[in-house]
């Protein structure tokens, strides 16, 4: 069973876990938040709006809480994992 797709939301863009996974995969080097969001919208073939941006900020907060990314002056960077 794919737990990433289980959600009360009908649109996949509203799922924080799925959005977090996609954002994490897009962060290959240090990127500005706006650049990252635009790249996400282009990959998902969607238009950014306030609701989507809210979910993307929540997704970044989720990644930050698990120490997977750092944010410094609106620049997002992946934390290297030694595992």
mmCIF file of the N, C-alpha and C atoms, coordinates in Angstrom:
data_MODEL
# 
_entry.id   MODEL 
# 
loop_
_atom_site.group_PDB 
_atom_site.id 
_atom_site.type_symbol 
_atom_site.label_atom_id 
_atom_site.label_alt_id 
_atom_site.label_comp_id 
_atom_site.label_asym_id 
_atom_site.label_entity_id 
_atom_site.label_seq_id 
_atom_site.pdbx_PDB_ins_code 
_atom_site.Cartn_x 
_atom_site.Cartn_y 
_atom_site.Cartn_z 
_atom_site.occupancy 
_atom_site.B_iso_or_equiv 
_atom_site.pdbx_formal_charge 
_atom_site.auth_seq_id 
_atom_site.auth_comp_id 
_atom_site.auth_asym_id 
_atom_site.auth_atom_id 
_atom_site.pdbx_PDB_model_num 
ATOM 1   N N  . UNK A 1 1  ? 0.847  -1.176 0.000   1.00 0.00 ? 1  UNK A N  1 
ATOM 2   C CA . UNK A 1 1  ? 0.000  0.000  0.000   1.00 0.00 ? 1  UNK A CA 1 
ATOM 3   C C  . UNK A 1 1  ? 0.891  1.237  0.000   1.00 0.00 ? 1  UNK A C  1 
ATOM 4   N N  . UNK A 1 2  ? 0.580  2.211  -0.827  1.00 0.00 ? 2  UNK A N  1 
ATOM 5   C CA . UNK A 1 2  ? 1.359  3.432  -0.916  1.00 0.00 ? 2  UNK A CA 1 
ATOM 6   C C  . UNK A 1 2  ? 0.753  4.477  0.017   1.00 0.00 ? 2  UNK A C  1 
ATOM 7   N N  . UNK A 1 3  ? 1.376  4.679  1.180   1.00 0.00 ? 3  UNK A N  1 
ATOM 8   C CA . UNK A 1 3  ? 0.842  5.578  2.184   1.00 0.00 ? 3  UNK A CA 1 
ATOM 9   C C  . UNK A 1 3  ? 1.002  7.044  1.803   1.00 0.00 ? 3  UNK A C  1 
ATOM 10  N N  . UNK A 1 4  ? 1.919  7.361  0.864   1.00 0.00 ? 4  UNK A N  1 
ATOM 11  C CA . UNK A 1 4  ? 2.088  8.736  0.439   1.00 0.00 ? 4  UNK A CA 1 
ATOM 12  C C  . UNK A 1 4  ? 0.872  9.244  -0.320  1.00 0.00 ? 4  UNK A C  1 
ATOM 13  N N  . UNK A 1 5  ? 0.118  8.355  -0.913  1.00 0.00 ? 5  UNK A N  1 
ATOM 14  C CA . UNK A 1 5  ? -1.037 8.772  -1.694  1.00 0.00 ? 5  UNK A CA 1 
ATOM 15  C C  . UNK A 1 5  ? -2.340 8.743  -0.892  1.00 0.00 ? 5  UNK A C  1 
ATOM 16  N N  . UNK A 1 6  ? -2.307 8.262  0.337   1.00 0.00 ? 6  UNK A N  1 
ATOM 17  C CA . UNK A 1 6  ? -3.501 8.257  1.172   1.00 0.00 ? 6  UNK A CA 1 
ATOM 18  C C  . UNK A 1 6  ? -3.686 9.629  1.797   1.00 0.00 ? 6  UNK A C  1 
ATOM 19  N N  . UNK A 1 7  ? -4.803 10.235 1.558   1.00 0.00 ? 7  UNK A N  1 
ATOM 20  C CA . UNK A 1 7  ? -5.044 11.575 2.062   1.00 0.00 ? 7  UNK A CA 1 
ATOM 21  C C  . UNK A 1 7  ? -6.523 11.890 1.956   1.00 0.00 ? 7  UNK A C  1 
ATOM 22  N N  . UNK A 1 8  ? -6.963 12.844 2.770   1.00 0.00 ? 8  UNK A N  1 
ATOM 23  C CA . UNK A 1 8  ? -8.345 13.299 2.650   1.00 0.00 ? 8  UNK A CA 1 
ATOM 24  C C  . UNK A 1 8  ? -8.500 14.275 1.496   1.00 0.00 ? 8  UNK A C  1 
ATOM 25  N N  . UNK A 1 9  ? -7.360 14.739 0.939   1.00 0.00 ? 9  UNK A N  1 
ATOM 26  C CA . UNK A 1 9  ? -7.390 15.699 -0.151  1.00 0.00 ? 9  UNK A CA 1 
ATOM 27  C C  . UNK A 1 9  ? -7.495 14.977 -1.491  1.00 0.00 ? 9  UNK A C  1 
ATOM 28  N N  . UNK A 1 10 ? -8.270 15.542 -2.374  1.00 0.00 ? 10 UNK A N  1 
ATOM 29  C CA . UNK A 1 10 ? -8.434 14.928 -3.685  1.00 0.00 ? 10 UNK A CA 1 
ATOM 30  C C  . UNK A 1 10 ? -7.289 15.277 -4.631  1.00 0.00 ? 10 UNK A C  1 
ATOM 31  N N  . UNK A 1 11 ? -6.792 16.514 -4.545  1.00 0.00 ? 11 UNK A N  1 
ATOM 32  C CA . UNK A 1 11 ? -5.693 16.937 -5.422  1.00 0.00 ? 11 UNK A CA 1 
ATOM 33  C C  . UNK A 1 11 ? -4.363 16.535 -4.788  1.00 0.00 ? 11 UNK A C  1 
ATOM 34  N N  . UNK A 1 12 ? -3.488 15.950 -5.580  1.00 0.00 ? 12 UNK A N  1 
ATOM 35  C CA . UNK A 1 12 ? -2.197 15.501 -5.074  1.00 0.00 ? 12 UNK A CA 1 
ATOM 36  C C  . UNK A 1 12 ? -1.344 16.688 -4.622  1.00 0.00 ? 12 UNK A C  1 
ATOM 37  N N  . UNK A 1 13 ? -1.573 17.877 -5.189  1.00 0.00 ? 13 UNK A N  1 
ATOM 38  C CA . UNK A 1 13 ? -0.806 19.056 -4.807  1.00 0.00 ? 13 UNK A CA 1 
ATOM 39  C C  . UNK A 1 13 ? -1.118 19.509 -3.389  1.00 0.00 ? 13 UNK A C  1 
ATOM 40  N N  . UNK A 1 14 ? -2.230 19.053 -2.822  1.00 0.00 ? 14 UNK A N  1 
ATOM 41  C CA . UNK A 1 14 ? -2.604 19.435 -1.467  1.00 0.00 ? 14 UNK A CA 1 
ATOM 42  C C  . UNK A 1 14 ? -2.044 18.483 -0.414  1.00 0.00 ? 14 UNK A C  1 
ATOM 43  N N  . UNK A 1 15 ? -1.359 17.456 -0.829  1.00 0.00 ? 15 UNK A N  1 
ATOM 44  C CA . UNK A 1 15 ? -0.801 16.473 0.089   1.00 0.00 ? 15 UNK A CA 1 
ATOM 45  C C  . UNK A 1 15 ? 0.621  16.914 0.475   1.00 0.00 ? 15 UNK A C  1 
ATOM 46  N N  . UNK A 1 16 ? 0.831  17.230 1.750   1.00 0.00 ? 16 UNK A N  1 
ATOM 47  C CA . UNK A 1 16 ? 2.111  17.743 2.213   1.00 0.00 ? 16 UNK A CA 1 
ATOM 48  C C  . UNK A 1 16 ? 3.221  16.709 2.065   1.00 0.00 ? 16 UNK A C  1 
ATOM 49  N N  . UNK A 1 17 ? 2.934  15.451 2.332   1.00 0.00 ? 17 UNK A N  1 
ATOM 50  C CA . UNK A 1 17 ? 3.972  14.416 2.222   1.00 0.00 ? 17 UNK A CA 1 
ATOM 51  C C  . UNK A 1 17 ? 4.462  14.252 0.784   1.00 0.00 ? 17 UNK A C  1 
ATOM 52  N N  . UNK A 1 18 ? 3.542  14.227 -0.145  1.00 0.00 ? 18 UNK A N  1 
ATOM 53  C CA . UNK A 1 18 ? 3.924  14.072 -1.552  1.00 0.00 ? 18 UNK A CA 1 
ATOM 54  C C  . UNK A 1 18 ? 4.664  15.313 -2.031  1.00 0.00 ? 18 UNK A C  1 
ATOM 55  N N  . UNK A 1 19 ? 4.166  16.486 -1.667  1.00 0.00 ? 19 UNK A N  1 
ATOM 56  C CA . UNK A 1 19 ? 4.835  17.728 -2.056  1.00 0.00 ? 19 UNK A CA 1 
ATOM 57  C C  . UNK A 1 19 ? 6.228  17.806 -1.450  1.00 0.00 ? 19 UNK A C  1 
ATOM 58  N N  . UNK A 1 20 ? 6.391  17.346 -0.214  1.00 0.00 ? 20 UNK A N  1 
ATOM 59  C CA . UNK A 1 20 ? 7.705  17.337 0.431   1.00 0.00 ? 20 UNK A CA 1 
ATOM 60  C C  . UNK A 1 20 ? 8.671  16.445 -0.327  1.00 0.00 ? 20 UNK A C  1 
ATOM 61  N N  . UNK A 1 21 ? 8.197  15.297 -0.726  1.00 0.00 ? 21 UNK A N  1 
ATOM 62  C CA . UNK A 1 21 ? 9.051  14.359 -1.475  1.00 0.00 ? 21 UNK A CA 1 
ATOM 63  C C  . UNK A 1 21 ? 9.510  14.974 -2.796  1.00 0.00 ? 21 UNK A C  1 
ATOM 64  N N  . UNK A 1 22 ? 8.594  15.611 -3.499  1.00 0.00 ? 22 UNK A N  1 
ATOM 65  C CA . UNK A 1 22 ? 8.927  16.212 -4.793  1.00 0.00 ? 22 UNK A CA 1 
ATOM 66  C C  . UNK A 1 22 ? 9.891  17.384 -4.601  1.00 0.00 ? 22 UNK A C  1 
ATOM 67  N N  . UNK A 1 23 ? 9.624  18.235 -3.607  1.00 0.00 ? 23 UNK A N  1 
ATOM 68  C CA . UNK A 1 23 ? 10.527 19.354 -3.344  1.00 0.00 ? 23 UNK A CA 1 
ATOM 69  C C  . UNK A 1 23 ? 11.923 18.863 -2.976  1.00 0.00 ? 23 UNK A C  1 
ATOM 70  N N  . UNK A 1 24 ? 11.995 17.842 -2.143  1.00 0.00 ? 24 UNK A N  1 
ATOM 71  C CA . UNK A 1 24 ? 13.292 17.305 -1.727  1.00 0.00 ? 24 UNK A CA 1 
ATOM 72  C C  . UNK A 1 24 ? 14.079 16.793 -2.928  1.00 0.00 ? 24 UNK A C  1 
ATOM 73  N N  . UNK A 1 25 ? 13.393 16.162 -3.853  1.00 0.00 ? 25 UNK A N  1 
ATOM 74  C CA . UNK A 1 25 ? 14.061 15.664 -5.060  1.00 0.00 ? 25 UNK A CA 1 
ATOM 75  C C  . UNK A 1 25 ? 14.522 16.804 -5.968  1.00 0.00 ? 25 UNK A C  1 
ATOM 76  N N  . UNK A 1 26 ? 13.845 17.949 -5.921  1.00 0.00 ? 26 UNK A N  1 
ATOM 77  C CA . UNK A 1 26 ? 14.215 19.091 -6.752  1.00 0.00 ? 26 UNK A CA 1 
ATOM 78  C C  . UNK A 1 26 ? 15.415 19.865 -6.204  1.00 0.00 ? 26 UNK A C  1 
ATOM 79  N N  . UNK A 1 27 ? 15.693 19.702 -4.921  1.00 0.00 ? 27 UNK A N  1 
ATOM 80  C CA . UNK A 1 27 ? 16.801 20.432 -4.305  1.00 0.00 ? 27 UNK A CA 1 
ATOM 81  C C  . UNK A 1 27 ? 18.085 19.644 -4.528  1.00 0.00 ? 27 UNK A C  1 
ATOM 82  N N  . UNK A 1 28 ? 18.753 19.920 -5.633  1.00 0.00 ? 28 UNK A N  1 
ATOM 83  C CA . UNK A 1 28 ? 20.023 19.241 -5.885  1.00 0.00 ? 28 UNK A CA 1 
ATOM 84  C C  . UNK A 1 28 ? 21.190 20.085 -5.400  1.00 0.00 ? 28 UNK A C  1 
ATOM 85  N N  . UNK A 1 29 ? 21.069 21.399 -5.493  1.00 0.00 ? 29 UNK A N  1 
ATOM 86  C CA . UNK A 1 29 ? 22.053 22.307 -4.918  1.00 0.00 ? 29 UNK A CA 1 
ATOM 87  C C  . UNK A 1 29 ? 21.278 23.461 -4.284  1.00 0.00 ? 29 UNK A C  1 
ATOM 88  N N  . UNK A 1 30 ? 21.965 24.458 -3.781  1.00 0.00 ? 30 UNK A N  1 
ATOM 89  C CA . UNK A 1 30 ? 21.299 25.565 -3.106  1.00 0.00 ? 30 UNK A CA 1 
ATOM 90  C C  . UNK A 1 30 ? 20.428 26.343 -4.088  1.00 0.00 ? 30 UNK A C  1 
ATOM 91  N N  . UNK A 1 31 ? 19.163 26.562 -3.716  1.00 0.00 ? 31 UNK A N  1 
ATOM 92  C CA . UNK A 1 31 ? 18.207 27.264 -4.578  1.00 0.00 ? 31 UNK A CA 1 
ATOM 93  C C  . UNK A 1 31 ? 17.419 28.270 -3.759  1.00 0.00 ? 31 UNK A C  1 
ATOM 94  N N  . UNK A 1 32 ? 16.995 29.342 -4.433  1.00 0.00 ? 32 UNK A N  1 
ATOM 95  C CA . UNK A 1 32 ? 16.099 30.303 -3.807  1.00 0.00 ? 32 UNK A CA 1 
ATOM 96  C C  . UNK A 1 32 ? 14.705 29.678 -3.729  1.00 0.00 ? 32 UNK A C  1 
ATOM 97  N N  . UNK A 1 33 ? 13.959 30.030 -2.698  1.00 0.00 ? 33 UNK A N  1 
ATOM 98  C CA . UNK A 1 33 ? 12.626 29.448 -2.489  1.00 0.00 ? 33 UNK A CA 1 
ATOM 99  C C  . UNK A 1 33 ? 11.722 29.695 -3.703  1.00 0.00 ? 33 UNK A C  1 
ATOM 100 N N  . UNK A 1 34 ? 11.751 30.914 -4.238  1.00 0.00 ? 34 UNK A N  1 
ATOM 101 C CA . UNK A 1 34 ? 10.902 31.219 -5.399  1.00 0.00 ? 34 UNK A CA 1 
ATOM 102 C C  . UNK A 1 34 ? 11.283 30.366 -6.605  1.00 0.00 ? 34 UNK A C  1 
ATOM 103 N N  . UNK A 1 35 ? 12.572 30.193 -6.816  1.00 0.00 ? 35 UNK A N  1 
ATOM 104 C CA . UNK A 1 35 ? 13.043 29.361 -7.927  1.00 0.00 ? 35 UNK A CA 1 
ATOM 105 C C  . UNK A 1 35 ? 12.594 27.911 -7.743  1.00 0.00 ? 35 UNK A C  1 
ATOM 106 N N  . UNK A 1 36 ? 12.667 27.427 -6.505  1.00 0.00 ? 36 UNK A N  1 
ATOM 107 C CA . UNK A 1 36 ? 12.245 26.061 -6.194  1.00 0.00 ? 36 UNK A CA 1 
ATOM 108 C C  . UNK A 1 36 ? 10.751 25.881 -6.435  1.00 0.00 ? 36 UNK A C  1 
ATOM 109 N N  . UNK A 1 37 ? 9.948  26.848 -6.006  1.00 0.00 ? 37 UNK A N  1 
ATOM 110 C CA . UNK A 1 37 ? 8.504  26.769 -6.190  1.00 0.00 ? 37 UNK A CA 1 
ATOM 111 C C  . UNK A 1 37 ? 8.133  26.818 -7.672  1.00 0.00 ? 37 UNK A C  1 
ATOM 112 N N  . UNK A 1 38 ? 8.823  27.658 -8.439  1.00 0.00 ? 38 UNK A N  1 
ATOM 113 C CA . UNK A 1 38 ? 8.545  27.739 -9.874  1.00 0.00 ? 38 UNK A CA 1 
ATOM 114 C C  . UNK A 1 38 ? 8.932  26.435 -10.576 1.00 0.00 ? 38 UNK A C  1 
ATOM 115 N N  . UNK A 1 39 ? 10.023 25.841 -10.155 1.00 0.00 ? 39 UNK A N  1 
ATOM 116 C CA . UNK A 1 39 ? 10.443 24.550 -10.722 1.00 0.00 ? 39 UNK A CA 1 
ATOM 117 C C  . UNK A 1 39 ? 9.425  23.465 -10.382 1.00 0.00 ? 39 UNK A C  1 
ATOM 118 N N  . UNK A 1 40 ? 8.905  23.494 -9.163  1.00 0.00 ? 40 UNK A N  1 
ATOM 119 C CA . UNK A 1 40 ? 7.868  22.547 -8.743  1.00 0.00 ? 40 UNK A CA 1 
ATOM 120 C C  . UNK A 1 40 ? 6.623  22.703 -9.624  1.00 0.00 ? 40 UNK A C  1 
ATOM 121 N N  . UNK A 1 41 ? 6.193  23.951 -9.817  1.00 0.00 ? 41 UNK A N  1 
ATOM 122 C CA . UNK A 1 41 ? 4.995  24.209 -10.622 1.00 0.00 ? 41 UNK A CA 1 
ATOM 123 C C  . UNK A 1 41 ? 5.198  23.747 -12.064 1.00 0.00 ? 41 UNK A C  1 
ATOM 124 N N  . UNK A 1 42 ? 6.385  23.971 -12.589 1.00 0.00 ? 42 UNK A N  1 
ATOM 125 C CA . UNK A 1 42 ? 6.669  23.554 -13.959 1.00 0.00 ? 42 UNK A CA 1 
ATOM 126 C C  . UNK A 1 42 ? 6.660  22.031 -14.081 1.00 0.00 ? 42 UNK A C  1 
ATOM 127 N N  . UNK A 1 43 ? 7.270  21.347 -13.112 1.00 0.00 ? 43 UNK A N  1 
ATOM 128 C CA . UNK A 1 43 ? 7.318  19.882 -13.155 1.00 0.00 ? 43 UNK A CA 1 
ATOM 129 C C  . UNK A 1 43 ? 5.932  19.270 -12.999 1.00 0.00 ? 43 UNK A C  1 
ATOM 130 N N  . UNK A 1 44 ? 5.122  19.844 -12.116 1.00 0.00 ? 44 UNK A N  1 
ATOM 131 C CA . UNK A 1 44 ? 3.786  19.311 -11.856 1.00 0.00 ? 44 UNK A CA 1 
ATOM 132 C C  . UNK A 1 44 ? 2.750  19.828 -12.862 1.00 0.00 ? 44 UNK A C  1 
ATOM 133 N N  . UNK A 1 45 ? 3.162  20.768 -13.712 1.00 0.00 ? 45 UNK A N  1 
ATOM 134 C CA . UNK A 1 45 ? 2.283  21.353 -14.709 1.00 0.00 ? 45 UNK A CA 1 
ATOM 135 C C  . UNK A 1 45 ? 1.054  22.000 -14.062 1.00 0.00 ? 45 UNK A C  1 
ATOM 136 N N  . UNK A 1 46 ? 1.318  22.842 -13.058 1.00 0.00 ? 46 UNK A N  1 
ATOM 137 C CA . UNK A 1 46 ? 0.255  23.562 -12.347 1.00 0.00 ? 46 UNK A CA 1 
ATOM 138 C C  . UNK A 1 46 ? 0.608  25.045 -12.306 1.00 0.00 ? 46 UNK A C  1 
ATOM 139 N N  . UNK A 1 47 ? -0.374 25.858 -11.969 1.00 0.00 ? 47 UNK A N  1 
ATOM 140 C CA . UNK A 1 47 ? -0.166 27.291 -11.781 1.00 0.00 ? 47 UNK A CA 1 
ATOM 141 C C  . UNK A 1 47 ? -0.118 27.543 -10.279 1.00 0.00 ? 47 UNK A C  1 
ATOM 142 N N  . UNK A 1 48 ? 0.920  28.257 -9.849  1.00 0.00 ? 48 UNK A N  1 
ATOM 143 C CA . UNK A 1 48 ? 1.035  28.564 -8.423  1.00 0.00 ? 48 UNK A CA 1 
ATOM 144 C C  . UNK A 1 48 ? -0.068 29.519 -8.001  1.00 0.00 ? 48 UNK A C  1 
ATOM 145 N N  . UNK A 1 49 ? -0.652 29.247 -6.858  1.00 0.00 ? 49 UNK A N  1 
ATOM 146 C CA . UNK A 1 49 ? -1.603 30.158 -6.246  1.00 0.00 ? 49 UNK A CA 1 
ATOM 147 C C  . UNK A 1 49 ? -1.345 30.145 -4.743  1.00 0.00 ? 49 UNK A C  1 
ATOM 148 N N  . UNK A 1 50 ? -2.105 30.904 -4.005  1.00 0.00 ? 50 UNK A N  1 
ATOM 149 C CA . UNK A 1 50 ? -1.871 31.042 -2.573  1.00 0.00 ? 50 UNK A CA 1 
ATOM 150 C C  . UNK A 1 50 ? -1.992 29.703 -1.840  1.00 0.00 ? 50 UNK A C  1 
ATOM 151 N N  . UNK A 1 51 ? -2.961 28.890 -2.209  1.00 0.00 ? 51 UNK A N  1 
ATOM 152 C CA . UNK A 1 51 ? -3.152 27.600 -1.539  1.00 0.00 ? 51 UNK A CA 1 
ATOM 153 C C  . UNK A 1 51 ? -1.999 26.639 -1.810  1.00 0.00 ? 51 UNK A C  1 
ATOM 154 N N  . UNK A 1 52 ? -1.522 26.606 -3.042  1.00 0.00 ? 52 UNK A N  1 
ATOM 155 C CA . UNK A 1 52 ? -0.400 25.733 -3.389  1.00 0.00 ? 52 UNK A CA 1 
ATOM 156 C C  . UNK A 1 52 ? 0.861  26.202 -2.675  1.00 0.00 ? 52 UNK A C  1 
ATOM 157 N N  . UNK A 1 53 ? 1.086  27.521 -2.641  1.00 0.00 ? 53 UNK A N  1 
ATOM 158 C CA . UNK A 1 53 ? 2.264  28.045 -1.942  1.00 0.00 ? 53 UNK A CA 1 
ATOM 159 C C  . UNK A 1 53 ? 2.208  27.722 -0.458  1.00 0.00 ? 53 UNK A C  1 
ATOM 160 N N  . UNK A 1 54 ? 1.020  27.765 0.119   1.00 0.00 ? 54 UNK A N  1 
ATOM 161 C CA . UNK A 1 54 ? 0.866  27.421 1.538   1.00 0.00 ? 54 UNK A CA 1 
ATOM 162 C C  . UNK A 1 54 ? 1.285  25.974 1.777   1.00 0.00 ? 54 UNK A C  1 
ATOM 163 N N  . UNK A 1 55 ? 0.858  25.071 0.910   1.00 0.00 ? 55 UNK A N  1 
ATOM 164 C CA . UNK A 1 55 ? 1.232  23.664 1.029   1.00 0.00 ? 55 UNK A CA 1 
ATOM 165 C C  . UNK A 1 55 ? 2.739  23.493 0.831   1.00 0.00 ? 55 UNK A C  1 
ATOM 166 N N  . UNK A 1 56 ? 3.324  24.245 -0.091  1.00 0.00 ? 56 UNK A N  1 
ATOM 167 C CA . UNK A 1 56 ? 4.760  24.136 -0.332  1.00 0.00 ? 56 UNK A CA 1 
ATOM 168 C C  . UNK A 1 56 ? 5.563  24.647 0.863   1.00 0.00 ? 56 UNK A C  1 
ATOM 169 N N  . UNK A 1 57 ? 5.111  25.730 1.496   1.00 0.00 ? 57 UNK A N  1 
ATOM 170 C CA . UNK A 1 57 ? 5.783  26.201 2.707   1.00 0.00 ? 57 UNK A CA 1 
ATOM 171 C C  . UNK A 1 57 ? 5.646  25.184 3.836   1.00 0.00 ? 57 UNK A C  1 
ATOM 172 N N  . UNK A 1 58 ? 4.477  24.566 3.960   1.00 0.00 ? 58 UNK A N  1 
ATOM 173 C CA . UNK A 1 58 ? 4.310  23.506 4.961   1.00 0.00 ? 58 UNK A CA 1 
ATOM 174 C C  . UNK A 1 58 ? 5.219  22.317 4.657   1.00 0.00 ? 58 UNK A C  1 
ATOM 175 N N  . UNK A 1 59 ? 5.397  22.006 3.395   1.00 0.00 ? 59 UNK A N  1 
ATOM 176 C CA . UNK A 1 59 ? 6.277  20.915 2.987   1.00 0.00 ? 59 UNK A CA 1 
ATOM 177 C C  . UNK A 1 59 ? 7.726  21.225 3.343   1.00 0.00 ? 59 UNK A C  1 
ATOM 178 N N  . UNK A 1 60 ? 8.140  22.472 3.117   1.00 0.00 ? 60 UNK A N  1 
ATOM 179 C CA . UNK A 1 60 ? 9.499  22.867 3.503   1.00 0.00 ? 60 UNK A CA 1 
ATOM 180 C C  . UNK A 1 60 ? 9.679  22.812 5.018   1.00 0.00 ? 60 UNK A C  1 
ATOM 181 N N  . UNK A 1 61 ? 8.649  23.211 5.750   1.00 0.00 ? 61 UNK A N  1 
ATOM 182 C CA . UNK A 1 61 ? 8.705  23.130 7.214   1.00 0.00 ? 61 UNK A CA 1 
ATOM 183 C C  . UNK A 1 61 ? 8.825  21.685 7.669   1.00 0.00 ? 61 UNK A C  1 
ATOM 184 N N  . UNK A 1 62 ? 8.110  20.797 7.015   1.00 0.00 ? 62 UNK A N  1 
ATOM 185 C CA . UNK A 1 62 ? 8.191  19.371 7.315   1.00 0.00 ? 62 UNK A CA 1 
ATOM 186 C C  . UNK A 1 62 ? 9.615  18.858 7.097   1.00 0.00 ? 62 UNK A C  1 
ATOM 187 N N  . UNK A 1 63 ? 10.225 19.209 5.956   1.00 0.00 ? 63 UNK A N  1 
ATOM 188 C CA . UNK A 1 63 ? 11.591 18.778 5.661   1.00 0.00 ? 63 UNK A CA 1 
ATOM 189 C C  . UNK A 1 63 ? 12.587 19.384 6.645   1.00 0.00 ? 63 UNK A C  1 
ATOM 190 N N  . UNK A 1 64 ? 12.372 20.647 7.012   1.00 0.00 ? 64 UNK A N  1 
ATOM 191 C CA . UNK A 1 64 ? 13.251 21.330 7.959   1.00 0.00 ? 64 UNK A CA 1 
ATOM 192 C C  . UNK A 1 64 ? 13.168 20.679 9.344   1.00 0.00 ? 64 UNK A C  1 
ATOM 193 N N  . UNK A 1 65 ? 11.970 20.283 9.745   1.00 0.00 ? 65 UNK A N  1 
ATOM 194 C CA . UNK A 1 65 ? 11.777 19.673 11.061  1.00 0.00 ? 65 UNK A CA 1 
ATOM 195 C C  . UNK A 1 65 ? 12.508 18.340 11.186  1.00 0.00 ? 65 UNK A C  1 
ATOM 196 N N  . UNK A 1 66 ? 12.667 17.635 10.083  1.00 0.00 ? 66 UNK A N  1 
ATOM 197 C CA . UNK A 1 66 ? 13.386 16.362 10.095  1.00 0.00 ? 66 UNK A CA 1 
ATOM 198 C C  . UNK A 1 66 ? 14.864 16.525 9.725   1.00 0.00 ? 66 UNK A C  1 
ATOM 199 N N  . UNK A 1 67 ? 15.337 17.778 9.727   1.00 0.00 ? 67 UNK A N  1 
ATOM 200 C CA . UNK A 1 67 ? 16.748 18.090 9.458   1.00 0.00 ? 67 UNK A CA 1 
ATOM 201 C C  . UNK A 1 67 ? 17.211 17.547 8.107   1.00 0.00 ? 67 UNK A C  1 
ATOM 202 N N  . UNK A 1 68 ? 16.350 17.666 7.108   1.00 0.00 ? 68 UNK A N  1 
ATOM 203 C CA . UNK A 1 68 ? 16.709 17.248 5.763   1.00 0.00 ? 68 UNK A CA 1 
ATOM 204 C C  . UNK A 1 68 ? 17.159 18.427 4.906   1.00 0.00 ? 68 UNK A C  1 
ATOM 205 N N  . UNK A 1 69 ? 16.758 19.649 5.297   1.00 0.00 ? 69 UNK A N  1 
ATOM 206 C CA . UNK A 1 69 ? 17.146 20.856 4.573   1.00 0.00 ? 69 UNK A CA 1 
ATOM 207 C C  . UNK A 1 69 ? 17.541 21.947 5.562   1.00 0.00 ? 69 UNK A C  1 
ATOM 208 N N  . UNK A 1 70 ? 18.243 22.952 5.050   1.00 0.00 ? 70 UNK A N  1 
ATOM 209 C CA . UNK A 1 70 ? 18.487 24.177 5.806   1.00 0.00 ? 70 UNK A CA 1 
ATOM 210 C C  . UNK A 1 70 ? 17.980 25.342 4.969   1.00 0.00 ? 70 UNK A C  1 
ATOM 211 N N  . UNK A 1 71 ? 17.578 26.403 5.656   1.00 0.00 ? 71 UNK A N  1 
ATOM 212 C CA . UNK A 1 71 ? 17.102 27.607 4.976   1.00 0.00 ? 71 UNK A CA 1 
ATOM 213 C C  . UNK A 1 71 ? 17.877 28.782 5.546   1.00 0.00 ? 71 UNK A C  1 
ATOM 214 N N  . UNK A 1 72 ? 18.554 29.522 4.658   1.00 0.00 ? 72 UNK A N  1 
ATOM 215 C CA . UNK A 1 72 ? 19.331 30.675 5.074   1.00 0.00 ? 72 UNK A CA 1 
ATOM 216 C C  . UNK A 1 72 ? 19.121 31.789 4.060   1.00 0.00 ? 72 UNK A C  1 
ATOM 217 N N  . UNK A 1 73 ? 18.493 32.892 4.491   1.00 0.00 ? 73 UNK A N  1 
ATOM 218 C CA . UNK A 1 73 ? 18.198 34.028 3.604   1.00 0.00 ? 73 UNK A CA 1 
ATOM 219 C C  . UNK A 1 73 ? 17.424 33.591 2.361   1.00 0.00 ? 73 UNK A C  1 
ATOM 220 N N  . UNK A 1 74 ? 16.387 32.814 2.556   1.00 0.00 ? 74 UNK A N  1 
ATOM 221 C CA . UNK A 1 74 ? 15.514 32.304 1.485   1.00 0.00 ? 74 UNK A CA 1 
ATOM 222 C C  . UNK A 1 74 ? 16.213 31.366 0.517   1.00 0.00 ? 74 UNK A C  1 
ATOM 223 N N  . UNK A 1 75 ? 17.379 30.883 0.895   1.00 0.00 ? 75 UNK A N  1 
ATOM 224 C CA . UNK A 1 75 ? 18.093 29.895 0.092   1.00 0.00 ? 75 UNK A CA 1 
ATOM 225 C C  . UNK A 1 75 ? 17.926 28.537 0.768   1.00 0.00 ? 75 UNK A C  1 
ATOM 226 N N  . UNK A 1 76 ? 17.451 27.573 0.004   1.00 0.00 ? 76 UNK A N  1 
ATOM 227 C CA . UNK A 1 76 ? 17.185 26.232 0.530   1.00 0.00 ? 76 UNK A CA 1 
ATOM 228 C C  . UNK A 1 76 ? 18.306 25.304 0.067   1.00 0.00 ? 76 UNK A C  1 
ATOM 229 N N  . UNK A 1 77 ? 18.794 24.507 1.003   1.00 0.00 ? 77 UNK A N  1 
ATOM 230 C CA . UNK A 1 77 ? 19.887 23.592 0.686   1.00 0.00 ? 77 UNK A CA 1 
ATOM 231 C C  . UNK A 1 77 ? 19.648 22.262 1.376   1.00 0.00 ? 77 UNK A C  1 
ATOM 232 N N  . UNK A 1 78 ? 19.944 21.186 0.679   1.00 0.00 ? 78 UNK A N  1 
ATOM 233 C CA . UNK A 1 78 ? 19.840 19.848 1.250   1.00 0.00 ? 78 UNK A CA 1 
ATOM 234 C C  . UNK A 1 78 ? 20.969 19.620 2.245   1.00 0.00 ? 78 UNK A C  1 
ATOM 235 N N  . UNK A 1 79 ? 20.668 18.937 3.344   1.00 0.00 ? 79 UNK A N  1 
ATOM 236 C CA . UNK A 1 79 ? 21.701 18.554 4.303   1.00 0.00 ? 79 UNK A CA 1 
ATOM 237 C C  . UNK A 1 79 ? 22.236 17.208 3.893   1.00 0.00 ? 79 UNK A C  1 
ATOM 238 N N  . UNK A 1 80 ? 23.538 17.137 3.791   1.00 0.00 ? 80 UNK A N  1 
ATOM 239 C CA . UNK A 1 80 ? 24.186 15.872 3.403   1.00 0.00 ? 80 UNK A CA 1 
ATOM 240 C C  . UNK A 1 80 ? 23.985 14.864 4.524   1.00 0.00 ? 80 UNK A C  1 
ATOM 241 N N  . UNK A 1 81 ? 23.535 13.670 4.135   1.00 0.00 ? 81 UNK A N  1 
ATOM 242 C CA . UNK A 1 81 ? 23.311 12.595 5.087   1.00 0.00 ? 81 UNK A CA 1 
ATOM 243 C C  . UNK A 1 81 ? 24.473 11.607 4.981   1.00 0.00 ? 81 UNK A C  1 
ATOM 244 N N  . UNK A 1 82 ? 25.065 11.246 6.100   1.00 0.00 ? 82 UNK A N  1 
ATOM 245 C CA . UNK A 1 82 ? 26.224 10.365 6.107   1.00 0.00 ? 82 UNK A CA 1 
ATOM 246 C C  . UNK A 1 82 ? 25.870 8.906  5.970   1.00 0.00 ? 82 UNK A C  1 
ATOM 247 N N  . UNK A 1 83 ? 24.580 8.566  6.004   1.00 0.00 ? 83 UNK A N  1 
ATOM 248 C CA . UNK A 1 83 ? 24.181 7.161  5.938   1.00 0.00 ? 83 UNK A CA 1 
ATOM 249 C C  . UNK A 1 83 ? 24.402 6.588  4.591   1.00 0.00 ? 83 UNK A C  1 
# 
